[in-house]
Structure formats: C-alpha cells, structure tokens
Amino acid sequence: MNATKTFSLTLIFLPISQLLASTKDLDFFDRTLRFFSFNDYSVQVVVLGVIFMGIGCGLMGGLVVTRRLSLFSDTLSHAVLPGIVIGFILGGFKSSFVVIIGAMVAGFLGVTLISSITKYTKIRLDSALGLVLSGFYAMGVCFLTRIQKLEFGNQSGIDRYIFGQIAGISSTDLYTIVISGVLILAIIILFYKELLVTGFDSNFAHSIGLPVEFIQYIFWMLLAFTVITSLQIVGVILVSALLIIPAATASIITQNMKTLLLWSSLFAVVSGIIGAYLSFLGNSLPTGPIIVLCSCCIFIIILFLHWKNGLLLKWYRLRGKEKKIAVENTLKAVYQELEVQRFSKDLILISDLAKRRRVSVPEVCQEIIPLIEQELAFVKESSNPKLRGENKIALSPKGWSEACRIIRNHRLWELYLTNEVQYQADHVHDDAEKIEHILGDELVRKLEKILSNPTKDPHGKLIPSQQDIKRGYMHIQ
C-alpha cells in the first residue's frame, strides 16, 4: 500500500478509532451520556448510518417476508461475498468504493442468474436460490483463502464486511447508506400499489397490464442494493437477519401492509441504535451481531407480550376461557340432574353429578370449587364426612340464572340447526356443545326472533325462558 492511500485511509478512520480509544477509561454513565448527547461527529455518523440502514432494511424486509422470499435475501447476502473479495484483490487495499462495486456486480449477477434459472428451466425458485447461495458463497470462501496468502492478507480488514464493524463507517459510507434508505423509501411510496399487486397476485397483475417480470427484477435489484449498503454494519452473514427479524416482528402486530412496513422500519431502527449503543459501551463487542441480538430480543418480547397476539396473553385468555367453559359445563350438568327430578328438589347428590359428568367424585368436587368461589352454588354436607359422594349441591339464584342461560343457548341452537339448516335431531348436540359458550345476547335475540320464541327443543325438552333467567328459578308450566 503506498503512502497516499495510507494517509487517506487514516483520515477517514482515525476519528472513530480515537473515539473508541478515548472511551476506554470512561464509566457506564459517562459513556451513555457521551453517546446520547450526539456531540461527537463519529457518533453522529454511526447513529445516522444505523437509522437509514434500519429504514431500508425494515421496508425491504417487510416486502420480503410478506412475499415469502426470506431465503432470497439470505441468498443475496451470501452471493455478494465473492464480489467483495474480488473487489479487494483488484483494488489491492481496503477501499470501500472498490469493494462495494464488486459486491454490487456479484449481487446483480446473482439476481440475474436466479431469474434466468427460474425463467428458462423447470427448476423452482427455492432450488435456484439454494444453488446460487451455495455456489457463490463457496466461491467467496475460496477467494478468502487466496487473500490470506497475499502479502497484505493479514492486514486486509476484509472481515468487517463479513461480520460487520461500526467503526469502519466513514462519511462516504454514510452517504451511500443515506442514499440507499431514501431511494428505497421513495420507490416504495411511488410504486407501492404495483409492488403490492405483483407480490401477492401476479396473475391479476398480468391481467391489468402490469410488467410483472420487470417490477420483480427491480425489486430484486433494490433488495441487492439494500444488502450491499448494509454490509459494513452487520456483515454478509447477518444482513439477512436484519431484513427478516424486524418484519417478522411487525407481522405479529398487524396484517395491514402499510402498518407492517412502518413497524418493521421502526424495529430495525431501534435495534440498530440499541446495538450501536451497546457496542459503544463495550469496545470488544461486535456491532453486527449485537444489532441482530437486539432485534431478536424485540421479537421475543412482542411474540410473548403483545396485548392482542402475544403467546403469553393468548395462553392467559385461553386458560380463562377454558375455566369459564368448565364452570358452565358443571352448571349445565347440575341443571340436567334437577331436570331429571322435574325440579321437585333443590339439592342433588354429588355422586349423581359425578355420573352425569362421567368423572370420579374427587374430580367433580374439584369442579364444584369454582362454583362455590363465584357464589354460583353451595354444598350441604352429609352427616358422614368420609362419604363425599353423599354431599349435596344446590344452585344459588345467580347460579340458576347462569345455568338457565347456558341451557337456553344450547337448546335454541339445536332447534335452529334442526328447523333452519335441516340437521337431523340426533346430530345437533355436538355442534350445540361448542357454540353454546360463545353465543352473545344479540345473536340469541336473533335466534328467538327466527324461531318465534320457542318453548321446547327438538327433543321435546323445555327451553328456559328469559323470565326464568331473570327470576333465578325454573317456572314449570
């Protein structure tokens, strides 16, 4: 490397190197204040870089994930490796411009090769992606081995394009990243409908005269450009993760495409800033992997804790629904036992209830506990405490109303299926068992109107009336 090149590279990377060296003796709070004050020019470059990288990767990632092209982004990120290495060999030194040009050529060549394979052969897209990914990446590894044997191989610094290195971002790199982010945003805004239609229904796009193949090729070129401009921050190996993870996180929150793109960009930007901050705190922490780990952490948080679609809250709501159904089934069984006695008594044996529920006495006693806790029923113990099956249970007025409501829903639905849908009377019970727990008051009113306020179900059993539900006891006519 000649003196001129060495001097120019020193001018580019010295400010960030001096910044990192000067932070070694600072404590946590001083480092944090120094980073978020944004007074250092190098910090400004880094933060702006990760922000615009996040915007570009978030927007393109949203389109990639919804089009189910995650493997395509991974292929492109690996396909640029030989271009990086060839650019370095031809340039003879660590020139960002030459390396990026080489990556662009390799990326565009990979896109063209994938397009040609799928267009002119019977090979499917996933197979073509696998071929290009493995072939280009293997070629890049071979070239890397060649670099190690050159005179300047040990000082190449080419690994920053493989694993990412935030300290390697110069003003020139920042301009490239900013232009990339702005270009991606502009194209998506201008051609949003075309990208949406060609991505989700190519046959319809063909029918309305859209150049589907041309738009698809432009999309692939834009994706390649996004990958290439993000290399120095997250590296070849992890850049596809920054495309996929924020978009996958956004897909948990919403299925609206515009909202998904906004959330995806936000998550990518936040991950980039947090990753850059953590990398700034610890000088030995690699920026690219830290950014990806931050993105993974956000994904896990949203996956479990999102108020609507989070797994933890879904499990909690499902558990609550299962408890509610179990209580309603027990109330229904008590009602049915009282119905067998023609409501001549208020109490039934727990052993009879166990037979009705087809469980053991200890199990039915466990089912009764929530009824007692919710003041839906009470138990009258027998004189012999060892004979739990001889204990008796009675419904409170509140329990009566709830039991009548669930029985009414069940039998109205059975009658509706029999009369209006022409189900056989002996086939309606299982469907009614499922629907009785989710019938709302509005739908019940519609059923009553359709069926003209019936009094008996298809099997001739009485349907509790609204007055029975309000009174809290059964009025036998």
ZINOR-V290104 format. One record per residue. N is the residue number from 1. RES is the residue in one letter. PSI is psi in whole degrees, 0 to 359 (999 if undefined). OMEGA is omega in radians with two decimals (999 if undefined). Layout:
n res psi omega
N RES PSI OMEGA
N RES PSI OMEGA
//
This chain:
n res psi omega
1 M 130 -3.09
2 N 173 -3.03
3 A 323 -3.12
4 T 314 3.13
5 K 319 -3.14
6 T 318 -3.13
7 F 318 -3.13
8 S 318 3.12
9 L 324 3.11
10 T 319 3.12
11 L 326 -3.10
12 I 313 -2.97
13 F 349 -3.08
14 L 318 -3.12
15 P 316 -3.12
16 I 321 3.13
17 S 318 3.09
18 Q 323 3.13
19 L 313 -3.13
20 L 321 3.14
21 A 326 -3.10
22 S 347 -3.12
23 T 359 -3.07
24 K 326 -3.06
25 D 2 -3.13
26 L 148 3.09
27 D 181 -3.03
28 F 312 -3.06
29 F 323 3.10
30 D 319 3.11
31 R 316 -3.13
32 T 314 3.13
33 L 320 -3.13
34 R 323 -3.13
35 F 309 -3.02
36 F 353 3.00
37 S 337 3.11
38 F 32 3.10
39 N 330 3.14
40 D 133 3.13
41 Y 320 -3.12
42 S 321 3.09
43 V 320 3.11
44 Q 318 3.13
45 V 315 -3.12
46 V 312 -3.09
47 V 315 3.10
48 L 322 3.13
49 G 312 -3.12
50 V 331 3.11
51 I 309 -3.11
52 F 329 3.02
53 M 318 3.11
54 G 319 3.11
55 I 312 -3.13
56 G 312 -3.12
57 C 323 3.13
58 G 314 -3.14
59 L 311 -3.13
60 M 324 3.10
61 G 322 3.09
62 G 318 3.10
63 L 323 -3.13
64 V 312 -3.08
65 V 317 -3.13
66 T 335 3.07
67 R 359 -3.11
68 R 47 -3.14
69 L 32 -3.12
70 S 320 3.12
71 L 330 3.12
72 F 316 3.12
73 S 322 3.10
74 D 321 3.10
75 T 314 -3.13
76 L 319 -3.10
77 S 327 3.10
78 H 332 -3.09
79 A 336 -3.11
80 V 349 -3.08
81 L 311 3.12
82 P 327 3.10
83 G 322 3.10
84 I 312 -3.08
85 V 317 3.13
86 I 320 3.09
87 G 321 3.11
88 F 318 -3.13
89 I 316 -3.12
90 L 322 3.13
91 G 331 3.12
92 G 0 3.10
93 F 176 -3.03
94 K 71 3.13
95 S 119 -3.10
96 S 320 -3.08
97 F 313 -3.11
98 V 318 -3.12
99 V 317 -3.14
100 I 321 3.07
101 I 316 3.10
102 G 320 3.11
103 A 321 3.11
104 M 315 -3.13
105 V 314 -3.14
106 A 319 3.14
107 G 313 3.13
108 F 323 3.08
109 L 319 3.10
110 G 316 3.11
111 V 315 3.13
112 T 320 -3.13
113 L 317 3.12
114 I 315 3.14
115 S 318 -3.12
116 S 319 -3.13
117 I 315 -3.11
118 T 333 -3.08
119 K 320 -3.00
120 Y 359 3.09
121 T 175 3.11
122 K 5 3.14
123 I 133 -3.12
124 R 165 -3.06
125 L 317 -3.09
126 D 323 3.10
127 S 320 3.10
128 A 320 3.10
129 L 317 3.12
130 G 320 3.13
131 L 311 -3.10
132 V 317 -3.13
133 L 306 -3.08
134 S 319 -3.10
135 G 311 -3.11
136 F 320 -3.10
137 Y 320 3.09
138 A 320 3.09
139 M 318 3.13
140 G 320 3.11
141 V 319 3.10
142 C 318 3.11
143 F 324 3.09
144 L 320 3.09
145 T 322 3.10
146 R 321 -3.12
147 I 321 -3.10
148 Q 338 -3.13
149 K 354 3.11
150 L 164 -3.10
151 E 323 -3.07
152 F 14 -3.06
153 G 318 -3.08
154 N 340 3.14
155 Q 20 -3.01
156 S 320 -3.07
157 G 13 -3.10
158 I 342 -3.11
159 D 342 3.12
160 R 337 3.06
161 Y 344 3.14
162 I 317 -3.09
163 F 351 -3.11
164 G 144 3.11
165 Q 108 -3.03
166 I 334 3.12
167 A 347 -3.13
168 G 2 -3.12
169 I 122 3.07
170 S 177 3.11
171 S 323 3.11
172 T 317 3.10
173 D 320 3.14
174 L 317 3.12
175 Y 319 3.13
176 T 316 -3.13
177 I 318 3.13
178 V 314 3.13
179 I 319 3.12
180 S 312 -3.14
181 G 315 -3.14
182 V 319 3.14
183 L 315 3.12
184 I 314 3.14
185 L 316 -3.12
186 A 315 -3.12
187 I 318 -3.14
188 I 321 3.11
189 I 316 -3.08
190 L 323 -3.04
191 F 33 -3.08
192 Y 312 -3.11
193 K 317 -3.13
194 E 317 3.10
195 L 322 -3.12
196 L 313 -3.08
197 V 313 -3.11
198 T 333 -3.13
199 G 327 -3.04
200 F 334 -3.13
201 D 84 -3.09
202 S 328 3.12
203 N 317 3.09
204 F 320 3.12
205 A 320 3.07
206 H 319 -3.06
207 S 333 -3.14
208 I 9 3.00
209 G 15 3.12
210 L 141 3.08
211 P 83 -2.99
212 V 312 -3.08
213 E 321 3.12
214 F 315 3.13
215 I 321 3.12
216 Q 319 -3.14
217 Y 319 3.08
218 I 319 3.12
219 F 316 3.13
220 W 320 3.10
221 M 319 3.12
222 L 321 3.10
223 L 318 3.10
224 A 319 3.12
225 F 321 3.10
226 T 315 3.13
227 V 314 -3.05
228 I 317 -3.10
229 T 348 3.13
230 S 358 -3.01
231 L 317 -3.00
232 Q 344 3.14
233 I 311 -3.08
234 V 347 3.06
235 G 166 -3.10
236 V 317 -2.99
237 I 325 -2.98
238 L 357 -3.07
239 V 327 3.12
240 S 330 3.11
241 A 322 3.14
242 L 341 3.03
243 L 322 -2.97
244 I 314 -2.98
245 I 311 3.12
246 P 321 3.13
247 A 320 3.09
248 A 322 3.08
249 T 316 3.14
250 A 328 -3.13
251 S 340 3.05
252 I 326 -3.05
253 I 318 -3.01
254 T 157 3.03
255 Q 359 3.05
256 N 127 -2.96
257 M 315 -3.11
258 K 316 3.13
259 T 322 3.13
260 L 318 3.13
261 L 320 3.13
262 L 313 3.14
263 W 319 -3.13
264 S 316 3.11
265 S 318 3.14
266 L 314 -3.14
267 F 320 3.13
268 A 319 3.13
269 V 314 3.14
270 V 317 3.11
271 S 319 3.14
272 G 316 -3.12
273 I 314 3.14
274 I 317 3.12
275 G 319 3.10
276 A 321 3.12
277 Y 313 3.14
278 L 323 3.09
279 S 326 3.09
280 F 324 3.13
281 L 318 -3.13
282 G 112 -3.03
283 N 336 -3.09
284 S 0 -3.10
285 L 126 3.11
286 P 132 -3.00
287 T 313 -3.08
288 G 304 3.12
289 P 325 3.13
290 I 318 3.10
291 I 315 3.13
292 V 320 3.10
293 L 321 3.07
294 C 318 3.10
295 S 320 3.09
296 C 319 3.13
297 C 317 3.10
298 I 319 3.11
299 F 315 -3.12
300 I 319 3.13
301 I 312 -3.14
302 I 321 -3.11
303 L 321 -3.07
304 F 329 -2.93
305 L 1 3.11
306 H 135 -2.96
307 W 335 -3.09
308 K 314 -3.03
309 N 4 3.14
310 G 140 -3.09
311 L 321 -3.10
312 L 315 -3.13
313 L 327 3.05
314 K 317 3.11
315 W 319 -3.14
316 Y 316 3.14
317 R 321 3.12
318 L 320 3.11
319 R 319 3.10
320 G 321 3.12
321 K 321 3.12
322 E 320 3.10
323 K 319 -3.14
324 K 317 3.13
325 I 320 3.13
326 A 318 3.11
327 V 316 -3.11
328 E 323 3.10
329 N 323 3.11
330 T 318 3.08
331 L 318 3.14
332 K 321 3.12
333 A 320 3.08
334 V 315 3.12
335 Y 315 -3.11
336 Q 324 3.08
337 E 320 3.08
338 L 326 3.13
339 E 322 3.09
340 V 324 3.13
341 Q 7 -3.11
342 R 33 3.08
343 F 28 3.12
344 S 340 3.13
345 K 157 3.09
346 D 342 -3.06
347 L 146 3.03
348 I 152 3.11
349 L 140 3.09
350 I 329 3.09
351 S 322 3.08
352 D 322 3.11
353 L 322 3.11
354 A 319 3.09
355 K 319 3.13
356 R 318 -3.11
357 R 350 -3.13
358 R 44 3.08
359 V 173 3.11
360 S 166 3.13
361 V 313 3.10
362 P 323 3.13
363 E 319 3.14
364 V 330 3.07
365 C 323 3.07
366 Q 326 3.11
367 E 333 -3.11
368 I 332 -3.06
369 I 313 3.10
370 P 328 3.10
371 L 318 3.13
372 I 318 -3.14
373 E 325 -3.13
374 Q 8 3.12
375 E 36 3.07
376 L 343 -3.11
377 A 166 3.03
378 F 157 -3.06
379 V 136 3.03
380 K 114 -3.06
381 E 148 3.11
382 S 171 -3.12
383 S 335 3.12
384 N 104 -3.06
385 P 343 3.14
386 K 337 -3.12
387 L 83 -3.08
388 R 331 3.13
389 G 342 3.12
390 E 351 3.04
391 N 155 -3.12
392 K 152 -3.13
393 I 142 3.09
394 A 150 3.12
395 L 140 3.01
396 S 168 3.07
397 P 321 3.10
398 K 320 3.11
399 G 321 3.07
400 W 311 -3.10
401 S 317 -3.13
402 E 320 3.11
403 A 317 3.11
404 C 322 -3.13
405 R 314 -3.09
406 I 324 3.08
407 I 319 3.14
408 R 316 3.11
409 N 315 -3.11
410 H 311 -3.03
411 R 329 3.03
412 L 318 -3.14
413 W 321 3.07
414 E 316 -3.13
415 L 322 3.12
416 Y 314 3.13
417 L 324 -3.11
418 T 314 -3.04
419 N 317 -2.98
420 E 327 -3.09
421 V 356 3.08
422 Q 36 2.99
423 Y 152 2.97
424 Q 142 -3.06
425 A 330 -3.12
426 D 5 -3.14
427 H 2 -3.01
428 V 345 -3.00
429 H 314 -3.07
430 D 319 3.10
431 D 318 3.13
432 A 328 3.11
433 E 325 -3.11
434 K 319 -2.99
435 I 338 -3.03
436 E 333 -3.06
437 H 347 -3.06
438 I 2 3.11
439 L 123 3.09
440 G 168 -3.11
441 D 322 -3.11
442 E 317 3.13
443 L 324 3.09
444 V 319 3.11
445 R 322 3.11
446 K 319 3.11
447 L 318 3.12
448 E 319 -3.13
449 K 317 -3.14
450 I 319 -3.05
451 L 3 3.11
452 S 48 3.07
453 N 66 -3.08
454 P 161 3.11
455 T 344 -3.12
456 K 150 3.14
457 D 180 -3.11
458 P 340 -3.11
459 H 5 3.11
460 G 7 3.13
461 K 149 -3.12
462 L 140 3.03
463 I 119 3.12
464 P 137 -3.13
465 S 172 3.06
466 Q 327 3.10
467 Q 323 3.09
468 D 321 3.13
469 I 319 -3.12
470 K 324 -3.12
471 R 330 -3.10
472 G 10 3.01
473 Y 166 -3.05
474 M 130 3.06
475 H 109 -3.11
476 I 122 3.13
477 Q 999 999
//
